[in-house]
């Protein structure tokens, strides 16, 4: 499966093959930039 991260406050637009990796990266991004909200999109169901 493929997952895409998108941030509501910057130009983050990145794909991951594994949900756990996508979730970890999203959490790290939100921890570093506390005003940002990252969504994870399942590209298989897009």
NUBARO-5540 format. One line per field, with one value per residue (C-alpha): residue number from 1; residue in one letter; y, z, x. Coordinates in pm, whole numbers, plus 50000, padded with zeros to 5 digits. Layout:
<rs>
pos	[NUM, ...]
code	[A, ...]
north	[Y, ...]
up	[Z, ...]
east	[X, ...]
</rs>
This chain:
<rs>
pos	[1, 2, 3, 4, 5, 6, 7, 8, 9, 10, 11, 12, 13, 14, 15, 16, 17, 18, 19, 20, 21, 22, 23, 24, 25, 26, 27, 28, 29, 30, 31, 32, 33, 34, 35, 36, 37, 38, 39, 40, 41, 42, 43, 44, 45, 46]
code	[X, X, X, X, X, X, X, X, X, X, X, X, X, X, X, X, X, X, X, X, X, X, X, X, X, X, X, X, X, X, X, X, X, X, X, X, X, X, X, X, X, X, X, X, X, X]
north	[50000, 50361, 50647, 51018, 51281, 51633, 51920, 52200, 52462, 52389, 52218, 51873, 51619, 51286, 50921, 50615, 50246, 50158, 50311, 50288, 50489, 50747, 50779, 50816, 51087, 51272, 51261, 51385, 51670, 51778, 51760, 51982, 52226, 52244, 52459, 52206, 51929, 51635, 51407, 51058, 50955, 50593, 50619, 50282, 50422, 50766]
up	[50000, 49962, 50198, 50135, 50399, 50356, 50596, 50636, 50709, 50473, 50145, 50298, 50042, 50084, 50012, 50224, 50147, 50512, 50737, 51047, 50876, 50753, 51102, 51264, 51015, 51061, 51440, 51422, 51188, 51420, 51722, 51550, 51408, 51676, 51466, 51179, 51125, 50905, 50741, 50611, 50293, 50177, 49806, 49732, 49830, 49679]
east	[50000, 50102, 50032, 50069, 50133, 50000, 50047, 49794, 50062, 50352, 50436, 50496, 50377, 50552, 50470, 50547, 50499, 50433, 50165, 50386, 50661, 50409, 50261, 50603, 50708, 50378, 50413, 50771, 50670, 50388, 50619, 50876, 50621, 50351, 50114, 50108, 49852, 49953, 49698, 49772, 49593, 49562, 49642, 49485, 49144, 49193]
</rs>
